[in-house]
Amino acid sequence: MKSRWLPGCLAALLTFAAAAAMAASDDPTYGIIAKHKASSAVPISDEGHRIVYGSPKAPVAVEAFYPLRAGGEGHEWVFEYGYSLVTAFPGKVRFVAYDIATPRGGEVWQERGLTCGAFLVNGKHEVTVNGKRLSFLRSTTMSGWTLGQLKAAVAAEIKRPKPARAAATQKPARPAKQTVIHVTVPCGLAGPYGEIVHLFRARHPEIRVATAANGIVAMLNQLRDGKMTSDVFIALGLRELDDPDAKKRLVSDSLTPIATIPLALVVPKANPAGIHTLEDLTSPKAKTILTYSYNLSGGYGARQALQKAGLWESINSKIVTPKVPDQCKQMLKTGKGQVAIIYSTCLKESYLPDKPPVIEKDLKVAQVIPENLYSPVVIGGAVVKGSKNAAAAKTFIDFLRSEAAMKVWLDWGFTRLPGA
């Protein structure tokens, strides 16, 4: 006797498979992995929070920490670099790419003591290549290192004696069981946030903070779509949270202003267009003016400032707003724009634990935008609805605006809330 269940079940399975395939097609990560699986015999496994290339018996482990899935803002190159390492040193290298936009990936990222995307070679933040001390942070264009240097560092590690390699790969001990809160934070706040988490741990050993870092656009998409699994959402500007679809995902009385972010006129170090003030934006030499999308607090503030300064009508046709906020800096560095109105804090960056801010060497502030020209851009923290540890989450948010934390914010170029 034929089962009536089978055709319906099969249809459901086929529908699910089609939906999964469609979701995969929207995510460049799946395409990169599929290409690498098809082009070599390197074993590749996808564990959700991380993707592993190569054998676990390989003597050298290269770990990468970046937001990798859909909405991860263009990090497909991470897999290309990892694949290049594994195939360049067959059987010698294992590549592990952690998606720091996932709770577990973010937790491992924090355990490694990072506050930004990075490649680690056998657990080391810094390595010496041909006498030069390097940290393989962020991307080659943003931090000045190359794939060739990364390969040279891996080759040197392969040649090291085995006991030295084993010591380098020892992982930090996990803390005793605590209340765990998961926090999603924008990459643009990673530097001061990392320092503040260290302070919080000392004050509140009963609470462990697990962090997932991502670009603010991807974060907002996750929140609006109901895919935010964290306890705490930290916003890079409160205007974004006026969106009804975002607001309904947060505990209404938990939104807490923390500090403000100044906007500035930023130019290349040499400043070939000779731009020093907002009025200079009318110069023919200022052919392309970069800023954030207007639906983001920074872009909205930039437009406000230009309107109040009476410049909007004459220059708005020259303004370009990249899809990903961080591209403003990259475009400015590569000559695709002469000036940008962006956060002044973007010129102070550091991604290693207990390291002071590193001043951007290729860009400089030409003018801090007068505060009376735009609404304050406010960093805020809120508890996500459904949090199982809402009280601990609120304790952490309150600490972010404590005087101890404020000293860190100020060191990184952020400012106090108006009237504070």
N, C-alpha and C positions, 0 to 999 in steps of 0.2 A: 504494500500500500504506500502510495507517495505521500510524503509529508507536505502539509499545507504551509508549514513554517518556513521551509527551506527557501522558496522563491522570495518571500518578504524579507527574510534575514539576509539573503544574498544581495537583494536590492539595497538594503540599509548599509551593508558593508561596502558595496560599490559606491554609494553616495558619500560615505565617510571617507573612502579612499580618494574620491575625486576632490572632496573639500580639502583633504590634507595636501593633495598634490597642488591645488590652487594656492594654498597658503605657502607651500614650499616655493612655488614659482615666484611669489612676491618677495622672497627673502634671498638676497644674493649669496648668503652663506651656503645655502643648499647647493647652488650652482657651482660654487668653488669646490666644495667637498666632492661633488659628483665628478667634476672634471679631474680632480686629483686621483680619485679612486679608479677612474677609467684609464689614466695615463701611466700608472706604475703599479708595482707589486707592494708598495708601502702599506702596511696595515693601518686603517683609519677607523676610529670608533667615535660616535657622537653620544656623549653621556648627558646631554641637556645643558648642564652648567659649564661643560668643557668639551672640547674636541681634541682627541689624542691621535698624533701621527707617530708611527714607529713602534719599536719593541720596548717593553718595560725593562728589558735587560741592557739597554743602551747605557754606556757609562756617563753620558752627558745629557742632562735634561735642560731644555730651553723652554721657559714658561713665558707666555704672553698674556697680558691682562688688559682687555679692551671691551667696550660694549659691542657685541658682535652680531646679534640677531637683527631682524627687521627693525628699522628705526635706529640702528646703531651708528648711523651717520658715516657710512663710507669707510669701513675698516676691512674690506675684503683683502687689501694688500697684506694684512697680518698673516693670512693663510698662505699667500704666495711666498712670503719670506720664510715661514716655517717649512713649507714644502721644499723650498730651495735648500734649506739647511739639512733636512733629513735625506734628500737625494744626493747632496754634495758629500755627505759622510755616511754612506750606507752602514747600518748596523751600529753606528757610533753615537747617534743623536736621537733622542725622543723629544718631540715637540708637543707641548700641551698649551692650547689656547683656552683661557678662561673667559667666560662671558661675565663681565663685572656688572652687567645690568640684571643678572639673576641673583636671588638672595644668597645661594651657596657660592657662586662665583665671586660676589662682592665680599663675602666673609673671608674667603681665601686671600683675596686681594688685600684686605685689611691685615690679615695675619702676616702677610709678607712686608707690611710696613710701608705700603705705597699710598699715594694720594692722587695718582694719575696713571694713564696707560704706560706700560713699560714691558721690555723684554728682560728676563733674568736668565743668567747663565749659571746653572747649578746653584740657584738660590741667591746669587750675588747681585746686588744693586749696581755695583761699579766694577769695572775690569780695566786692566791696562793693556792697550793694544799698541805695539811698536813704541813703547815709552810714553804713550799718551793715555791719561786717565779718562775713561768714558762712562757715561750712564746712557743706556739705550732707552730713552724716555720718549713718549709720544710718537711722533713720526720723524722721518728723515728731514722733511722740509721745515718742520717746526723746531727741531732740537739739534740739527746739524750733524747727525751721524749717518753712516751709509750701510747698506747691506754688506758691502765688502768688509767693513770694519767689524760688523757682527759676525761674519764668517771667520774672520781672523781671530776674534775672541774665542769662538767655539773651537777652532783648530788648536789654539794654545791650551784650552781646557782639556782637550782630548789627550794632549801630550803630558799633562800633569800626572804625577804619581797617584795611584789609586787611593791611598789613605787620605791624601789632601782633598781629592774629589769627594770622598765620602763625608768628610767633615764639613765641606761647603754645602752639601745638600741636606744637612740635618734641619728638620723643620722645628719651629718654635713649639714649646709645649702648650697644649690647649688649656685654657683656664678651667677652674672648677665650675661645676654647674651653677648657672646664674639665671636670672630673668633675662631673656634675650629679646632685644627690640631690633627690628630691621628698618633701616633708614635709607631712603632714596635721595641722593644729593646731586645737584648739577656739577659737571666737571669744572665749571667756572669758579666754583667755591672750594675746590678740592684742597688747595693749599692751607688756608686758615682752618677749614673744617677738620683736616687731619690733626692739626695741633690741638684743637679744642677737644677732640675725642680723647687724646692722651690725657688732658687735664681732667676730663669727666671720669675716666677710668680710675684715676687716683682718688677722686672725691666720692665716687659711687661704685665701689667694687662689686656690689650686689647686682649691678646691671651690666650686661655685655651688649655692646653696639655692633651689629653686623651691617655693613654698608654696601649698597649697590650704587655705583656712580654711572651717570649717563648724560647725554646732551639734554638740555632743557626741552627741546622740541619733542624728542622721543619720550621723555618723562611725561610731558603733558598729554601726549597721545595715549600712553598707557593709563593715565589717570582717567581721562575722559571715557575711554573704552571699557572701564571697569576691570582692567588687567593689573592694577597696582596692588601688589601683595604685601607691601611694606606697612609698618606701623606708623612711620613718620614720612611726610613729604616736605622737602625743603624747596621753596620757590625762589627763583631768581627774578624777583619782581612780583608784586601782588596783583597787578592788572590781569595777568593770565588767569588768576583764580576767580575772576569775575564771570568767567564762562560758566553758565548754568550746569553744563555737563560735568565740569570739573568740580564746581562748588558742592554739588550733591554727593560727591564721593568722600567729602571730608567732614569730620565732626564739627558742627557749626560754630561752637564757642571755643574751639581749640586753636584757631588761627592766631598766631602770635608774631607781631613785627619784631625784627631782631636788630637790623642795622641797615644802612643805606649805601648805595653804590653810585659814586660820582660818574658823570659822563664827561668825556674829554674829546678834544680835537686831536687825533693821533696822525702822525706823518712818518715817512721813512726817515732814518737818521740824517741822511744828507738833505732831505727836504728840497728836492729839485724844483718843485712847483712854487717854492717860497711862500708857503701858507703858514700864517702865524695867528690869525684870528678868524672868527666866523665870517667877517666881511670879505676876507680873501677868497672865500668860496666862489665869489662871482668872477674871479679871474679866469681868463681863457685857458690858463695852464692847469686849472682844476677841472680836468675833463671828466673824471669819474669820481664820485663821492660815495663812499661805502657806509652803510649802517645796517642795523638789524631790521628784520621784518617789522612792520608797523603794528602787528598784533602782539608783539612782545613789548615789555615795559621799556626796554632800552630804545627800541625803534620808535615807539610812541613818544618818548621823551625827546628824542632827536628831532622829530617832526615838530613837536611843540616849540622847541627852542628856535628852530628856523622860522617858524611862523611868528613868534613873538618878536624876533629880531628883524622882521620885515624882509626876510630873504627867500622865503619859500617859493613864491611865484617865479622868481628869476632863476632858481637853481634846481627845482625839483625834477626837471627832465634829465639832470645829470646823475641823479641818485640811483644806486644799485643796491638791492637788498638780497644778499645770498640766502638760500634756503636754510643753511646751517650757520648759526651765528659765528662760530669760530672761523669760518671761511673769510670773514672780513679781514682778519689779521693775515691770513695766508695770501689773499689777493693783494693786500698792501705790500707785503714783503716781495712778491713776485712781479711788481710793477703793473698790476692790473687795476690799480687805482692810485690816486695821488694823495688822498686823505680819507680818514674814516672818523665817524662820530661813534665811538664805542665806549665801553667802561674803562676808566683809567686803571682799574685794578688788573686789567688784562696784561699790563706791562710788568707785573710782579708775579713770578711763577716759581714754584719749587715742588718737586715731586718725591723727594726722599724724606724719610722720617727725621725729625729734629734738625732739619736744615733750614736756614733762613731763606727769605724770598730771594729769587734770582731776578735781577733787573733785565728786561728785554733789551738785547744788544742791537737789534736792527731797526727798532721803532722808538719814537719818543713822543711825549705829550707837547703839542704846540700851545694849547690853551685848555684849561679846565673850564667847561661850560658853566656860566653863572647859574647858580641854583634857582634864581628867581625866574628863569626862562622855561622851566619844566617841572612837572610834578615829581616829587621824590621817588626814586626807584628803591623799593623796600624789599629786603630779604625777609621772608617769613617762613615759619614752620607750622605745620598742622598735623593733627592725628588723623590717620586714614580710617574711614568707617570700617568696622569689622575687626579692628585691632583687638587681639586677645590680651594685650599688655598696655592698655591705654594709659594707666596711671604712670608706668615707667616711661612711656613715650612722652607724656607731658612733662615729666621730670627732666628729661633730656632737652626738650624744647626750651624750657625755662632756663636751663643752664646755658644755652646758646646765647642768651642775652644778659647773662650775669656779668659782673664787672671783670672777673677773671677772663671770661671769653671775650669781652669787649676789648681788652688790651691786645688780644690776638687779632681781632678784626681791624683795629686801628693800625697795627704793625703792617698789615697787608694792604693798607690804603683805603679801607672802607671807612665810613663815617657813622657817627651816632645818629639816632633817630631825631627828627626835628623836635626841639624843645627838651631833649633828654640831657 
